């Protein structure tokens, strides 16, 4: 799947968290739930914010890692979104990217 397709799917999917499937671990889900609650967002809204944050401020290295994973077939839609969500969570905690 192309990155553009993944991003378009997130925008129009009724439940963006459903796209993560098995690629999201329970710890990340709990962290995202707490962060979403603090921000006054749904989990889906928080995921969309994580994607927007990645698009707006990811470094060249982060983009290169994401694109490399997509090209190697190591990063499906769920894993791609999980990478963006984890980055967003780390950024909010002041620890930078986890890519």
N, C-alpha and C positions, 0 to 999 in steps of 0.2 A: 504494500500500500504506500502511496506517495504521501509525503508530509502534508501537502495541500489538502488531500482527501481526509486525512486524520483531523486536521484543524477544522475543516468544513463540517465534518461529522460531529465534532464537539459542539459546534455552534447550533446545530439543528436537532441534535439528539434530545429527546424529552428527559432522559436521565443520564447525563454524561458520566456519572459514576458507574453506570451499568457497562460502559465501554471498557472499564478497567478489568473486569472479570477477575480471573485468578492472579493477575499481575500485581495486585495490591495486597500488601500484607496487613494483618490486623492492627499492628502498632501504628502504621501509617494512617490507616482508617481512623483510629482513635485520635491521633494527633490532628488530622484534618477536621474531624468532627468538633473537637474542642476549639480549634482555630476558627472554624466557620461560625460557631456559636458566639465567640468573642467578637467577630466581625459583623454579626447579625445577618449572616448568609446561610442559605441551604448548602448542603454538601456539593450539590451540582453547581451552584453559583460560585462556591469556593474553588472548585476545579476549573471553572471557566476563568476565574481571576488568576489562577496559577498559570494557565495557558497564556493569558494576556500579558502577565508579568514576564514570562519567558520570551514572548515575541518582542516585548518592548526593551528588555534589558539583559538578555543572555549575552555572554561574552562570545568572542569568536571561537574560543576553545570549547565552550558548551555546545555551540551550534555544530562544530566539527564532530564532537562526540556523538551527538544525536544523529546527524546525517550518516556518519560511519556505521552506527548501529542499524540504521534503516537499510543501508546498502548491503550490509552483511547478512541481513535477514534476522538479526538478533533482537530486533526491537519492533514488535507488532504495535498496533494501535494502543493497546492497554499498557504495555511496557513504556511506550513513548509518553503517554499521559502520566504514568506513574513517575517517570523521571522528572517531568515538569512539576508535578505536585511536590515531590520530595525537595526539589530545588526551592520551591516557594516556601515550604515549611522551614527549611534551613535558613533561608534569607530572613524570614520573620524572627527567627531565633538568633540572628546575628552571626550565623556560622557559615554563610556562603553556600556554594553549590555542592551537591553530593554526587555529581555526575561521575 
